[in-house]
Amino acid sequence: MIPQIEAHELRKAYGGRIALDGVSIQVCAGEVVGLLGPNGAGKTTTLSILSGVISPDSGEVRIGGMAMNGASAHARRKLGLVPQSIALYPTLTARENLLFFGRMQGLGGDAAAKRAEALLDEVGLSDRAEDPVGRFSGGMKRRLNLACGMMHQPCALLLDEPTVGVDPQSRGRIFSIVENARERGDAILYSTHYMEEVERLASRVVLIDRGRVVAEGTSAELIARAGAEPRIELITANPLPLGWAHGVEGVRELGRNGDSGSRVSLALGTIDRAPEILRMAERDGGQVIEFHLHRPNLQDAFLALTGRALRDTP
């Protein structure tokens, strides 16, 4: 696998506040890497440095094997940046926006026209190609925003919250575009607050907090590292006696609430214990009125590894 996005030991401070403290990231061709972190963790600073918008105090960035610095026009042409803020001209049509961004990257003539046509079809806007973007819905603008970042066929993509505020149909279309880009061999760094998107799209996850990479790996590896366990919550017709689940390996009671303790939460060593627990609850507490089974996910790992919710302030 060939690295197309490389950041090594990035450091950046704003006055006395350290924004990045030795962040290293690598994304290879044909790979989607999810970038997660609470607000204020350093994600925006990382993306800004990777795209050449700001310079690090120290460290190195390479895009497509080329060093990114203030004069790195060749490295910039290898990169497609899709910012969280919509970067479109509302008075221009969808096609005119694409052609404009293509010209900014040195693409013109028939090649630009053909590329714009292909992208309009891919993002589902062919029938709105001649409409001013100011008339578009939020989801349509998000799709065109993504297309503009891909106009010059970069080998590396930086996607910053590409699905914020979009409808389910547009979200599904954006997922397909990202998956197609991955299959074509693009390297994609995908920053988002929606962890289910990372679980679906990313082969690896980089978790950043307080300017440092605190964990990196597949979703499964991060979940295992965090020690997250499957849980089950039961409501039974009669309160379950104390110690009713003792003796089942890996199972422990987490707490009770509800009338007379009829709602019980348990941690399961493995999801395979759930059928046995349900049978025991039927035996000792009468009818199981309701139960909820929770498999550990990336959000559980995130909370365990950072100790705070995704949208908390630092």
C-alpha positions as CSV (number, residue, x, y, z in Angstrom):
1,M,0.0,0.0,0.0
2,I,1.4,3.4,-1.1
3,P,1.0,6.3,1.4
4,Q,-0.7,9.3,-0.2
5,I,-1.4,11.4,2.9
6,E,1.4,11.5,5.4
7,A,1.8,13.7,8.5
8,H,4.7,13.2,10.8
9,E,5.0,14.7,14.3
10,L,2.9,17.8,13.6
11,R,3.1,20.4,16.3
12,K,1.1,23.7,16.4
13,A,0.5,26.2,19.2
14,Y,-1.6,29.3,19.3
15,G,0.0,31.6,21.8
16,G,0.1,29.5,25.0
17,R,-2.4,26.9,23.9
18,I,-1.0,23.7,22.3
19,A,-3.3,22.6,19.5
20,L,-1.2,19.7,18.2
21,D,1.4,17.9,20.1
22,G,3.2,15.4,17.8
23,V,0.3,14.1,15.6
24,S,1.3,11.5,13.0
25,I,-1.2,10.1,10.4
26,Q,-0.8,8.0,7.3
27,V,-3.5,7.2,4.7
28,C,-2.7,4.8,1.9
29,A,-4.1,4.5,-1.6
30,G,-7.5,2.8,-1.6
31,E,-8.0,3.4,2.1
32,V,-10.5,5.5,4.1
33,V,-9.3,6.6,7.5
34,G,-11.7,8.1,10.0
35,L,-10.6,11.1,12.0
36,L,-12.5,11.4,15.3
37,G,-12.2,13.6,18.3
38,P,-14.1,15.9,20.6
39,N,-14.5,19.6,19.7
40,G,-11.3,21.3,20.4
41,A,-9.2,18.1,20.1
42,G,-7.2,19.4,17.1
43,K,-9.0,17.9,14.1
44,T,-9.5,21.2,12.3
45,T,-5.9,22.3,12.9
46,T,-4.8,18.9,11.5
47,L,-6.9,19.2,8.4
48,S,-5.7,22.9,7.9
49,I,-2.1,21.8,8.0
50,L,-2.6,18.8,5.8
51,S,-4.3,21.0,3.2
52,G,-1.6,23.7,3.4
53,V,-3.9,26.4,4.7
54,I,-1.7,26.9,7.7
55,S,1.9,25.8,8.5
56,P,2.9,23.6,11.5
57,D,5.4,24.9,14.0
58,S,7.2,21.7,13.3
59,G,6.7,18.4,11.6
60,E,6.2,17.3,8.0
61,V,3.3,16.7,5.6
62,R,3.6,14.8,2.3
63,I,0.8,14.5,-0.3
64,G,1.2,11.9,-3.0
65,G,4.9,11.7,-2.0
66,M,5.5,15.4,-2.3
67,A,6.3,17.7,0.6
68,M,3.5,20.2,1.4
69,N,4.7,23.7,2.0
70,G,3.9,27.2,1.0
71,A,5.2,26.8,-2.5
72,S,4.1,23.2,-3.1
73,A,1.7,23.7,-6.1
74,H,2.3,20.2,-7.3
75,A,1.4,18.7,-3.9
76,R,-1.7,20.8,-3.7
77,R,-2.9,19.5,-7.1
78,K,-2.7,16.0,-5.7
79,L,-5.1,17.0,-2.9
80,G,-8.9,17.5,-2.9
81,L,-10.2,19.4,0.1
82,V,-13.9,19.3,0.9
83,P,-14.5,21.7,3.8
84,Q,-17.3,21.6,6.3
85,S,-18.4,25.1,5.3
86,I,-20.1,25.0,1.8
87,A,-17.5,26.4,-0.7
88,L,-19.7,27.1,-3.7
89,Y,-20.7,30.3,-5.6
90,P,-24.5,30.6,-5.2
91,T,-25.1,32.7,-8.3
92,L,-23.3,30.2,-10.5
93,T,-24.9,27.0,-11.8
94,A,-23.7,23.6,-10.7
95,R,-21.8,23.1,-13.9
96,E,-20.2,26.5,-13.7
97,N,-19.0,25.8,-10.2
98,L,-17.4,22.6,-11.3
99,L,-15.7,24.3,-14.3
100,F,-14.5,27.1,-12.1
101,F,-12.9,24.8,-9.6
102,G,-11.5,22.7,-12.4
103,R,-9.8,25.8,-13.9
104,M,-8.3,26.7,-10.5
105,Q,-6.5,23.3,-10.7
106,G,-5.4,23.8,-14.3
107,L,-8.2,21.8,-15.9
108,G,-9.9,23.3,-18.9
109,G,-11.4,22.7,-22.4
110,D,-13.0,19.3,-23.3
111,A,-11.3,17.5,-20.4
112,A,-13.0,19.8,-17.9
113,A,-16.4,19.6,-19.6
114,K,-16.3,15.8,-19.6
115,R,-15.1,15.6,-16.0
116,A,-17.9,17.9,-14.9
117,E,-20.5,15.9,-16.8
118,A,-19.3,12.7,-15.1
119,L,-19.3,14.2,-11.7
120,L,-22.8,15.7,-12.1
121,D,-24.0,12.2,-12.9
122,E,-22.2,10.6,-10.0
123,V,-23.6,13.1,-7.5
124,G,-27.1,12.9,-8.9
125,L,-27.3,16.5,-10.2
126,S,-27.3,16.1,-14.0
127,D,-30.9,17.3,-14.2
128,R,-30.0,20.4,-12.2
129,A,-26.7,21.2,-13.9
130,E,-27.9,24.6,-15.3
131,D,-29.7,25.8,-12.1
132,P,-28.1,28.4,-9.8
133,V,-26.7,26.7,-6.7
134,G,-28.5,29.2,-4.5
135,R,-31.7,27.4,-5.2
136,F,-30.3,24.0,-4.1
137,S,-31.3,22.2,-0.9
138,G,-28.6,21.5,1.7
139,G,-28.1,18.0,0.6
140,M,-27.7,19.0,-3.0
141,K,-25.1,21.6,-2.0
142,R,-23.2,19.0,0.0
143,R,-23.0,16.7,-2.9
144,L,-21.8,19.4,-5.3
145,N,-19.3,20.6,-2.6
146,L,-17.9,17.1,-2.7
147,A,-17.8,17.0,-6.5
148,C,-15.9,20.3,-6.7
149,G,-13.2,18.8,-4.5
150,M,-12.9,15.9,-6.8
151,M,-13.0,17.8,-10.1
152,H,-9.2,17.6,-10.7
153,Q,-9.1,13.9,-9.9
154,P,-6.8,14.1,-6.9
155,C,-5.1,11.0,-5.4
156,A,-5.9,12.2,-1.8
157,L,-9.1,13.6,-0.3
158,L,-9.7,15.5,2.9
159,L,-13.4,15.3,3.9
160,D,-14.5,17.5,6.8
161,E,-18.0,16.7,8.0
162,P,-19.2,15.9,4.5
163,T,-22.8,14.9,5.6
164,V,-23.6,17.6,8.1
165,G,-27.3,18.6,7.8
166,V,-28.2,16.4,4.8
167,D,-31.2,14.2,4.2
168,P,-30.9,10.4,4.3
169,Q,-31.0,10.1,0.5
170,S,-28.1,12.6,0.1
171,R,-26.2,10.9,2.8
172,G,-26.5,7.5,1.1
173,R,-25.3,9.1,-2.2
174,I,-22.3,10.6,-0.5
175,F,-21.4,7.3,1.0
176,S,-21.5,5.7,-2.5
177,I,-19.2,8.5,-3.8
178,V,-16.7,7.9,-1.1
179,E,-16.8,4.1,-1.6
180,N,-16.3,4.6,-5.3
181,A,-13.4,6.9,-4.7
182,R,-11.8,4.3,-2.4
183,E,-12.3,1.6,-5.0
184,R,-10.5,3.8,-7.6
185,G,-7.5,3.9,-5.3
186,D,-7.9,7.4,-3.7
187,A,-6.6,7.9,-0.2
188,I,-9.4,9.5,2.0
189,L,-9.2,11.1,5.4
190,Y,-12.7,11.3,6.7
191,S,-13.4,13.6,9.6
192,T,-16.9,13.4,11.1
193,H,-18.9,13.5,14.3
194,Y,-21.1,10.6,13.1
195,M,-19.4,7.5,14.3
196,E,-21.7,5.1,12.5
197,E,-20.3,6.6,9.3
198,V,-16.8,5.8,10.3
199,E,-17.8,2.3,11.2
200,R,-19.3,1.8,7.7
201,L,-16.7,3.5,5.6
202,A,-13.3,3.5,7.4
203,S,-10.8,0.7,7.4
204,R,-8.9,2.4,10.2
205,V,-9.7,5.1,12.8
206,V,-7.4,7.8,14.3
207,L,-8.8,9.1,17.6
208,I,-7.3,12.5,18.5
209,D,-7.8,14.3,21.9
210,R,-6.1,17.3,23.4
211,G,-3.8,17.5,20.4
212,R,-2.5,14.0,20.6
213,V,-3.4,10.7,18.9
214,V,-4.7,8.7,21.8
215,A,-5.7,5.5,19.8
216,E,-5.4,4.2,16.3
217,G,-6.7,1.0,14.6
218,T,-9.8,-0.7,13.2
219,S,-13.1,-0.1,14.9
220,A,-12.9,-3.6,16.4
221,E,-9.4,-3.0,17.8
222,L,-10.5,0.3,19.4
223,I,-13.5,-1.3,21.0
224,A,-11.4,-4.1,22.3
225,R,-8.8,-1.7,23.6
226,A,-11.4,0.3,25.4
227,G,-12.7,-2.9,27.2
228,A,-16.3,-2.2,26.1
229,E,-18.6,-5.1,26.8
230,P,-22.0,-6.1,25.5
231,R,-24.8,-5.2,27.9
232,I,-28.4,-6.4,28.4
233,E,-31.2,-4.6,30.2
234,L,-34.2,-6.7,31.4
235,I,-37.7,-5.9,32.7
236,T,-39.4,-8.8,34.4
237,A,-42.9,-9.3,35.7
238,N,-41.4,-9.9,39.2
239,P,-38.2,-8.6,40.8
240,L,-35.3,-10.9,40.3
241,P,-33.6,-12.1,43.5
242,L,-30.2,-10.9,44.4
243,G,-27.5,-13.1,43.0
244,W,-29.8,-14.7,40.4
245,A,-27.1,-14.5,37.7
246,H,-24.1,-15.6,39.8
247,G,-22.2,-18.5,38.4
248,V,-22.6,-17.4,34.7
249,E,-19.0,-16.7,33.5
250,G,-18.3,-13.1,32.6
251,V,-21.7,-11.8,33.7
252,R,-22.1,-9.2,36.4
253,E,-25.0,-7.0,37.5
254,L,-24.6,-3.3,36.9
255,G,-27.6,-2.0,38.6
256,R,-31.4,-2.0,39.2
257,N,-34.2,0.5,39.0
258,G,-37.9,0.6,38.4
259,D,-40.6,-0.6,40.7
260,S,-39.2,-3.1,43.2
261,G,-36.0,-3.5,41.1
262,S,-37.8,-5.1,38.2
263,R,-35.4,-3.4,35.7
264,V,-31.9,-5.0,35.8
265,S,-28.8,-4.1,33.8
266,L,-26.0,-6.6,33.3
267,A,-22.6,-6.7,31.6
268,L,-22.1,-9.8,29.5
269,G,-18.6,-11.2,29.0
270,T,-19.7,-12.2,25.5
271,I,-22.9,-11.7,23.5
272,D,-23.4,-15.5,23.4
273,R,-24.4,-15.3,27.1
274,A,-27.7,-13.5,26.2
275,P,-29.9,-16.5,25.6
276,E,-28.8,-18.1,28.9
277,I,-29.5,-14.9,30.8
278,L,-33.0,-14.7,29.3
279,R,-33.8,-18.2,30.3
280,M,-32.6,-17.6,33.8
281,A,-34.6,-14.4,34.0
282,E,-37.8,-16.2,32.9
283,R,-37.1,-18.8,35.6
284,D,-36.4,-16.5,38.5
285,G,-38.5,-13.4,37.6
286,G,-41.4,-14.7,35.7
287,Q,-42.2,-13.3,32.3
288,V,-39.5,-11.2,30.6
289,I,-41.6,-8.2,29.6
290,E,-38.9,-6.3,27.7
291,F,-35.2,-6.6,27.0
292,H,-32.6,-4.5,25.2
293,L,-29.3,-5.9,24.0
294,H,-26.5,-3.5,23.3
295,R,-23.4,-4.5,21.4
296,P,-20.3,-2.4,22.1
297,N,-19.7,0.1,19.3
298,L,-17.2,2.8,18.4
299,Q,-19.1,5.4,20.5
300,D,-18.6,3.2,23.6
301,A,-14.9,3.0,22.7
302,F,-14.7,6.8,22.1
303,L,-16.2,7.6,25.5
304,A,-14.0,5.1,27.3
305,L,-10.8,6.4,25.6
306,T,-11.4,10.1,25.9
307,G,-13.7,10.2,28.9
308,R,-16.1,12.7,27.3
309,A,-18.8,12.8,24.7
310,L,-18.1,13.7,21.1
311,R,-19.6,17.2,21.2
312,D,-18.3,18.2,24.6
313,T,-16.2,21.2,24.8
314,P,-12.6,20.7,26.1
